[in-house]
Amino acid sequence: MSVLVVGLSHRTAPVSVLERVALIGDARAKLLQDAVAAAPAGEAAVLATCNRTELYADVDKFHAGVAEMSTLLAQHSGVGLEELTPHLYVHYEDRAVHHLLSVACGLDSMVVGEGQILGQIKDALALGQELHTAGRLLNDLFQQALRVGKRAHSETGIDRAGQSLVTFGLAQLAPVTGPLNGRSALVVGAGSMSSLAAATLARAGVSELVIANRTVERAERLARQLTEQGTAARAITMAEVRDALPDADLVVSCTGATGLVLTADDLRAAGARRRDGGGSARVSAGETGDLPRPTARLAVLDLAMPRDIDQAAHALDGVHLVDIESLAAASADAPMAADVDKVRAIVSEEVDAFGAAQRAARITPTVVALRAMAADVVAGELSRLDGRLPDLDDKLRAEITQTVRRVVDKLLHAPTVRVKQLAGEPGGAGYADALRELFDLDPLAVAAVSRADTPGANRLPAQPNRGRV
């Protein structure tokens, strides 16, 4: 079995396609369940963010695996296979490992080096574990990706390049908003991405934060946390968002809605009310003080996939909209060339280490089965000795037993250690076959060890889905 990834990202598909492929609600779980039910796949995991949708699988046949996984992505996204195929990429075996490790380090992100992808990889693994679609191979791979991502951020300066998508988006709006100190902001959504946006705005010094969410209790909880940290914040319902728009200098939206949250008409009406003085109550009430006046244009940041804000808002005079598509156009791939090169070297090193570990792991069930067979032989011979010498002294019997076991252990030690070393090298898979053939091992016994070898101790706890990047 070998790892296969089939997916698309901001590098291969326009946002208009990415948002149609976005897996909303329980679509990820259904895709995983269908993937492991398919003949070529034994395990599956899905990594779905604003910038990518990727299906990972452990397959025994490459071409059949690609065909099945591509078809499943099309079926669950609702995008026809013929339309989807030109945007798909396929990676297999070491290339698939290299791809995920690069993603974990932020090398494949819209904002190179961003660290939020690690949380999303963790969520992808947790969902696969919760649904029992991630077995030994994908558990090992995703755990390795998390370790490598953390290593890249700790051993290089990639963090200097790795702004979050929130920070990058706010930077694109800076010409409109100016310094955020004293501004008012409306955050639509209360998931992890929206929470990050709210925390970033609070650190930037906004004077008031309004949080809107479909589940108002979550908005109230986030508002309470921000207030306790010194930023005036309050929660509103989604029905109140349109009324709150004129009072906001900046709107950040990132919900899981499948349709538009704000239309162009909503934003046009808000702009008109701002121009007529209906918004920004702090100024109309005469409380200008040292606070900045409201921005002439309403700054809007849409981080949702699919989009929350009507694309037609780009054409509105009183609105400056930055969305995933415009962020993709503004992003640069090599802000810290030296650090990126260091991370790439780490990825290459870790891909080799992962491959060696997996090759060595493949022979472990065979070695365990060999030692179990040897133990059975020893037990049989000692039982035969008991039958032939029933009056043998207990102390002598124990000494003979220990001696026989010691002899067998010494005979097996060198070849089993050496075969594990050899199996970790390229082309080492054949050593397990040779060992099974030489010792006439029962294939069912080896398979039983393999099934029992699926890890459970390193399972991540199931966690709620994070916001998408």
Wavefront OBJ file of the C-alpha trace (Angstrom):
o trace
v 0.000 0.000 0.000
v 1.256 3.560 -0.801
v 0.086 7.080 -0.030
v -1.683 9.010 -2.790
v -2.916 12.610 -2.738
v -5.385 14.041 -5.231
v -6.357 17.679 -4.819
v -6.462 21.246 -6.016
v -5.290 24.519 -4.515
v -4.922 28.234 -5.170
v -1.926 27.341 -7.322
v -3.923 25.201 -9.750
v -7.500 26.506 -9.638
v -9.225 29.896 -9.653
v -11.159 30.913 -6.555
v -14.418 30.422 -8.462
v -13.599 26.700 -8.674
v -12.103 26.415 -5.175
v -15.222 27.799 -3.525
v -17.437 25.328 -5.404
v -15.245 22.441 -4.283
v -15.197 23.606 -0.633
v -16.501 20.821 1.627
v -19.109 22.268 3.981
v -20.706 20.698 7.054
v -20.527 16.912 7.153
v -19.342 16.667 3.538
v -15.797 15.856 4.710
v -16.991 12.947 6.827
v -19.086 11.546 3.981
v -16.156 11.847 1.577
v -13.875 9.973 3.983
v -16.389 7.190 4.523
v -16.911 6.748 0.789
v -13.159 6.833 0.171
v -12.388 3.910 2.493
v -15.366 2.032 1.092
v -13.804 2.273 -2.378
v -11.817 -0.759 -3.516
v -8.371 0.867 -4.039
v -8.204 2.697 -0.676
v -7.478 1.268 2.757
v -7.196 4.602 4.602
v -8.243 8.184 3.893
v -7.883 11.728 5.234
v -9.082 15.040 3.824
v -7.375 18.424 4.181
v -9.850 21.163 3.261
v -9.044 24.867 3.731
v -9.759 28.132 1.927
v -6.771 27.500 -0.290
v -6.999 23.780 -0.934
v -9.057 20.627 -0.947
v -6.953 17.461 -0.835
v -7.865 13.806 -0.411
v -5.138 11.529 0.957
v -5.478 7.763 0.659
v -3.467 4.606 1.187
v -3.945 2.708 -2.074
v -2.693 -0.559 -3.517
v -3.118 0.486 -7.158
v -2.029 3.880 -8.483
v -4.212 4.320 -11.583
v -7.317 2.858 -9.959
v -6.694 5.025 -6.902
v -6.375 8.228 -8.927
v -9.546 7.468 -10.888
v -11.579 6.626 -7.774
v -10.339 9.536 -5.630
v -10.885 12.053 -8.451
v -14.395 10.755 -9.001
v -15.184 11.006 -5.290
v -13.943 14.607 -5.131
v -16.185 15.477 -8.061
v -19.201 13.719 -6.571
v -18.905 15.276 -3.129
v -18.133 18.775 -4.397
v -20.827 18.805 -7.058
v -18.313 19.912 -9.702
v -18.308 17.731 -12.800
v -15.250 15.498 -13.218
v -14.467 16.915 -16.666
v -14.459 20.443 -15.261
v -12.521 19.476 -12.139
v -9.782 17.339 -13.729
v -7.729 20.171 -15.340
v -7.237 21.727 -11.898
v -6.258 18.532 -10.037
v -2.739 17.534 -9.054
v -1.665 14.022 -8.140
v 1.270 13.004 -5.946
v 2.245 9.434 -5.103
v 4.555 7.741 -2.595
v 7.562 9.997 -1.751
v 6.135 12.886 -3.779
v 2.920 12.734 -1.767
v 4.924 12.773 1.475
v 7.012 15.698 0.204
v 3.840 17.592 -0.699
v 2.196 17.260 2.716
v 5.384 18.157 4.579
v 5.778 21.230 2.361
v 2.173 22.194 3.070
v 2.755 21.755 6.820
v 5.735 24.122 6.685
v 3.715 26.784 4.894
v 5.706 26.502 1.658
v 2.553 25.889 -0.380
v 0.416 28.499 1.363
v -0.905 31.680 -0.209
v 1.133 33.534 2.423
v 4.397 31.597 2.542
v 5.328 30.403 6.020
v 1.953 30.936 7.691
v 1.494 28.651 10.676
v -2.290 28.216 10.774
v -2.078 25.258 8.403
v -0.681 23.156 11.268
v -3.971 23.455 13.140
v -5.846 22.418 10.032
v -3.614 19.375 9.487
v -4.221 18.454 13.117
v -7.972 18.756 12.551
v -7.765 16.621 9.398
v -5.981 13.883 11.322
v -8.393 14.118 14.253
v -11.378 13.682 11.917
v -9.757 10.668 10.251
v -9.084 9.139 13.653
v -12.590 9.867 14.892
v -14.105 8.156 11.840
v -11.458 5.390 11.859
v -10.457 6.176 8.274
v -6.849 7.059 9.193
v -4.817 3.920 9.878
v -1.145 3.355 10.570
v 0.227 4.961 7.397
v -1.795 8.196 7.457
v -1.460 8.498 11.236
v 2.313 8.291 10.834
v 2.326 10.685 7.879
v 0.161 13.399 9.442
v 1.950 13.145 12.801
v 5.240 13.531 10.926
v 3.864 16.553 9.058
v 2.953 18.241 12.339
v 6.438 17.593 13.747
v 8.163 18.843 10.593
v 6.033 21.986 10.468
v 6.942 22.821 14.061
v 10.600 22.071 13.338
v 10.602 24.424 10.338
v 9.167 27.269 12.410
v 11.579 26.698 15.303
v 14.789 26.161 13.290
v 14.391 28.812 10.572
v 13.142 32.347 10.211
v 10.164 31.309 8.087
v 7.916 32.933 10.721
v 9.155 36.313 9.539
v 7.542 35.562 6.196
v 4.601 33.738 7.688
v 1.969 36.343 8.357
v -1.438 34.902 8.967
v -3.985 35.380 6.223
v -5.743 37.806 8.590
v -2.639 39.976 8.967
v -1.942 39.829 5.257
v -5.519 40.811 4.442
v -5.514 43.716 6.888
v -2.251 44.919 5.336
v -3.987 45.050 1.950
v -6.722 47.224 3.498
v -4.312 49.581 5.273
v -4.425 52.266 2.531
v -8.165 52.564 3.201
v -8.318 52.141 6.975
v -5.063 53.828 7.943
v -3.928 53.005 11.501
v -6.545 50.835 13.201
v -6.136 52.534 16.561
v -9.549 53.951 17.501
v -11.398 52.412 14.566
v -14.558 50.350 14.919
v -14.764 46.862 13.437
v -17.436 44.280 12.747
v -16.407 40.614 12.713
v -18.901 38.208 11.175
v -18.393 34.674 12.456
v -17.012 33.313 15.721
v -14.928 30.340 14.571
v -11.165 30.140 14.927
v -10.422 32.336 11.895
v -12.892 34.989 13.033
v -11.516 34.741 16.573
v -8.008 35.266 15.215
v -9.254 38.298 13.273
v -10.905 39.731 16.380
v -7.778 39.203 18.488
v -5.599 40.786 15.774
v -7.886 43.817 15.579
v -7.887 44.141 19.363
v -4.079 44.134 19.431
v -4.099 46.784 16.696
v -6.089 49.061 19.027
v -9.591 49.208 17.562
v -11.900 51.075 19.898
v -14.918 48.806 19.464
v -15.475 45.293 18.183
v -18.886 43.946 17.249
v -19.103 40.165 16.864
v -21.933 38.555 14.903
v -22.561 34.837 14.660
v -25.359 32.437 13.769
v -25.045 30.961 17.267
v -25.104 34.133 19.302
v -23.789 32.380 22.436
v -20.442 31.852 20.690
v -20.330 35.522 19.719
v -21.102 36.512 23.312
v -18.333 34.259 24.609
v -15.776 35.789 22.222
v -16.959 39.330 23.014
v -16.647 38.618 26.737
v -13.080 37.373 26.310
v -12.084 40.477 24.353
v -13.715 42.784 26.893
v -11.852 41.084 29.734
v -8.636 41.732 27.793
v -9.392 45.459 27.568
v -11.189 45.914 24.226
v -14.801 47.065 24.170
v -16.705 44.280 22.432
v -20.308 43.222 22.121
v -22.234 40.439 20.387
v -25.114 40.741 17.957
v -27.220 38.316 15.968
v -26.812 37.744 12.245
v -30.123 39.537 11.712
v -28.534 42.710 13.134
v -25.474 42.711 10.872
v -26.924 44.988 8.202
v -27.884 47.608 10.810
v -24.361 47.458 12.270
v -22.588 47.981 8.933
v -22.777 51.813 8.783
v -21.073 52.149 12.174
v -18.108 49.967 11.168
v -14.909 51.213 9.581
v -13.841 47.656 8.860
v -15.726 44.400 8.330
v -14.060 40.961 8.511
v -16.206 37.988 7.523
v -15.374 34.302 7.773
v -18.346 32.013 8.288
v -19.199 28.517 7.164
v -22.275 29.685 5.284
v -22.997 28.116 1.919
v -24.542 31.303 0.511
v -23.744 35.015 0.625
v -23.812 36.679 4.033
v -23.723 40.225 2.661
v -24.911 41.249 -0.800
v -23.756 44.195 -2.862
v -27.074 45.904 -2.064
v -26.405 45.499 1.676
v -23.027 47.186 1.330
v -24.355 49.880 -1.024
v -27.031 50.780 1.531
v -24.458 50.853 4.339
v -22.242 53.166 2.285
v -25.132 55.506 1.639
v -25.997 55.682 5.339
v -22.350 56.440 6.161
v -22.315 59.304 3.656
v -25.598 60.648 5.061
v -24.221 60.580 8.592
v -26.324 57.654 9.715
v -23.347 55.664 10.847
v -20.356 56.131 13.142
v -22.390 57.211 16.137
v -19.289 58.195 18.085
v -18.742 61.092 15.686
v -22.352 62.117 15.076
v -22.785 62.383 18.845
v -19.965 64.902 18.972
v -17.504 62.607 20.702
v -14.695 63.232 18.261
v -11.919 63.751 20.814
v -8.718 62.174 19.533
v -10.580 59.381 17.742
v -10.089 59.108 13.994
v -13.009 60.080 11.844
v -14.787 57.265 10.033
v -13.090 56.068 6.870
v -14.569 57.470 3.663
v -14.901 53.947 2.302
v -16.035 50.831 4.126
v -13.135 48.353 4.248
v -14.250 44.726 3.907
v -12.126 41.574 4.297
v -13.739 38.306 3.177
v -11.755 35.244 4.321
v -14.505 32.685 3.773
v -14.547 29.842 1.271
v -17.024 29.800 -0.315
v -17.158 33.582 -0.192
v -19.364 35.464 2.292
v -19.388 38.785 0.434
v -20.970 39.412 -2.946
v -18.219 39.715 -5.560
v -20.155 42.619 -7.108
v -19.090 44.725 -4.101
v -15.723 45.248 -5.834
v -17.484 47.706 -8.132
v -19.056 49.816 -5.366
v -17.648 53.334 -4.893
v -18.085 53.360 -1.119
v -16.578 49.919 -0.478
v -13.077 48.495 -0.700
v -13.320 44.690 -0.733
v -10.382 42.322 -0.278
v -11.198 38.637 -0.662
v -9.358 35.367 -1.184
v -9.027 36.026 -4.902
v -7.433 39.443 -4.440
v -5.174 38.097 -1.688
v -3.962 35.395 -4.055
v -3.100 38.051 -6.624
v -1.207 40.100 -4.020
v 0.760 37.282 -2.414
v 4.487 36.777 -3.047
v 6.135 33.379 -2.968
v 9.690 34.224 -1.911
v 9.699 36.913 0.798
v 12.545 35.250 2.675
v 14.444 33.244 0.077
v 17.177 32.019 2.436
v 14.689 30.801 5.048
v 12.556 29.137 2.390
v 15.622 27.271 1.132
v 16.367 26.094 4.683
v 12.820 24.824 5.083
v 13.011 23.008 1.762
v 16.185 21.277 2.945
v 14.402 20.206 6.145
v 11.503 18.839 4.116
v 13.811 16.799 1.873
v 15.623 15.382 4.900
v 12.369 14.455 6.626
v 10.938 12.832 3.483
v 13.964 10.510 3.392
v 13.582 9.764 7.103
v 9.874 9.011 6.724
v 10.504 6.696 3.790
v 13.197 4.801 5.678
v 10.984 4.465 8.753
v 8.055 3.183 6.687
v 10.198 0.679 4.837
v 11.604 -0.579 8.122
v 8.104 -0.735 9.634
v 6.869 -2.960 6.805
v 9.217 -5.734 7.878
v 8.285 -5.557 11.571
v 5.230 -7.877 11.268
v 7.419 -10.449 9.516
v 10.071 -10.244 12.258
v 7.399 -10.528 14.964
v 5.865 -13.541 13.206
v 9.312 -15.154 12.903
v 10.005 -14.739 16.608
v 6.539 -16.061 17.451
v 7.205 -19.125 15.299
v 10.579 -19.622 17.018
v 8.899 -19.370 20.439
v 6.369 -22.016 19.371
v 9.192 -24.321 18.250
v 11.006 -23.860 21.563
v 7.810 -24.492 23.522
v 7.129 -27.660 21.494
v 10.613 -29.026 22.016
v 10.550 -28.307 25.744
v 7.183 -30.034 25.982
v 8.655 -33.057 24.167
v 11.561 -33.036 26.615
v 9.098 -33.054 29.526
v 7.455 -36.134 28.043
v 10.732 -38.002 27.598
v 12.267 -36.956 30.934
v 9.340 -36.518 33.323
v 11.538 -36.906 36.409
v 13.987 -34.193 35.419
v 15.047 -31.968 38.339
v 13.160 -28.646 38.344
v 16.339 -26.601 38.650
v 17.945 -28.438 35.762
v 14.747 -28.183 33.719
v 14.746 -24.376 34.222
v 18.394 -24.173 33.205
v 17.754 -26.152 30.014
v 14.724 -24.000 29.198
v 16.706 -20.788 29.646
v 19.617 -22.145 27.594
v 17.423 -23.182 24.656
v 15.665 -19.820 24.613
v 18.971 -17.976 24.833
v 20.385 -19.950 21.898
v 17.342 -19.162 19.735
v 17.437 -15.476 20.688
v 21.127 -15.212 19.797
v 20.608 -16.973 16.478
v 17.754 -14.612 15.540
v 19.200 -11.386 16.921
v 21.758 -10.506 14.244
v 19.612 -11.401 11.203
v 16.483 -9.632 12.521
v 18.409 -6.468 13.414
v 20.216 -6.505 10.082
v 17.064 -7.144 8.060
v 15.396 -4.117 9.688
v 18.377 -1.986 8.707
v 18.357 -3.270 5.147
v 14.593 -2.841 4.872
v 14.965 0.857 5.665
v 17.065 1.395 2.531
v 15.603 2.018 -0.943
v 14.510 -1.268 -2.464
v 14.463 -2.908 0.956
v 10.879 -4.155 0.696
v 12.078 -7.457 -0.778
v 13.792 -8.488 2.457
v 10.463 -9.150 4.159
v 9.479 -11.440 1.266
v 12.800 -13.243 1.509
v 12.426 -13.747 5.244
v 8.926 -15.171 4.854
v 10.121 -17.512 2.110
v 13.249 -18.719 3.921
v 11.447 -19.521 7.156
v 8.175 -20.644 5.533
v 6.181 -18.190 7.634
v 2.401 -18.391 7.602
v 1.101 -15.337 5.627
v -1.981 -15.250 7.861
v 0.222 -14.935 10.934
v 2.089 -11.997 9.387
v -1.201 -10.336 8.356
v -2.554 -10.736 11.886
v 0.464 -8.869 13.269
v -0.023 -6.095 10.676
v -3.653 -5.590 11.672
v -2.728 -5.428 15.335
v -0.011 -2.892 14.567
v -2.407 0.047 13.866
v -1.401 2.697 16.431
v -3.801 3.879 19.072
v -1.539 5.340 21.721
v -0.623 8.373 19.634
v -4.155 9.269 18.628
v -5.050 12.927 18.811
v -8.186 13.824 20.708
v -11.137 14.687 18.491
v -11.414 18.464 18.187
v -13.918 20.863 16.690
v -13.214 22.087 13.183
v -11.111 25.227 12.967
v -11.693 28.136 10.657
v -10.373 27.720 7.149
v -7.279 29.358 5.702
l 1 2 3 4 5 6 7 8 9 10 11 12 13 14 15 16 17 18 19 20 21 22 23 24 25 26 27 28 29 30 31 32 33 34 35 36 37 38 39 40 41 42 43 44 45 46 47 48 49 50 51 52 53 54 55 56 57 58 59 60 61 62 63 64 65 66 67 68 69 70 71 72 73 74 75 76 77 78 79 80 81 82 83 84 85 86 87 88 89 90 91 92 93 94 95 96 97 98 99 100 101 102 103 104 105 106 107 108 109 110 111 112 113 114 115 116 117 118 119 120 121 122 123 124 125 126 127 128 129 130 131 132 133 134 135 136 137 138 139 140 141 142 143 144 145 146 147 148 149 150 151 152 153 154 155 156 157 158 159 160 161 162 163 164 165 166 167 168 169 170 171 172 173 174 175 176 177 178 179 180 181 182 183 184 185 186 187 188 189 190 191 192 193 194 195 196 197 198 199 200 201 202 203 204 205 206 207 208 209 210 211 212 213 214 215 216 217 218 219 220 221 222 223 224 225 226 227 228 229 230 231 232 233 234 235 236 237 238 239 240 241 242 243 244 245 246 247 248 249 250 251 252 253 254 255 256 257 258 259 260 261 262 263 264 265 266 267 268 269 270 271 272 273 274 275 276 277 278 279 280 281 282 283 284 285 286 287 288 289 290 291 292 293 294 295 296 297 298 299 300 301 302 303 304 305 306 307 308 309 310 311 312 313 314 315 316 317 318 319 320 321 322 323 324 325 326 327 328 329 330 331 332 333 334 335 336 337 338 339 340 341 342 343 344 345 346 347 348 349 350 351 352 353 354 355 356 357 358 359 360 361 362 363 364 365 366 367 368 369 370 371 372 373 374 375 376 377 378 379 380 381 382 383 384 385 386 387 388 389 390 391 392 393 394 395 396 397 398 399 400 401 402 403 404 405 406 407 408 409 410 411 412 413 414 415 416 417 418 419 420 421 422 423 424 425 426 427 428 429 430 431 432 433 434 435 436 437 438 439 440 441 442 443 444 445 446 447 448 449 450 451 452 453 454 455 456 457 458 459 460 461 462 463 464 465 466 467 468 469
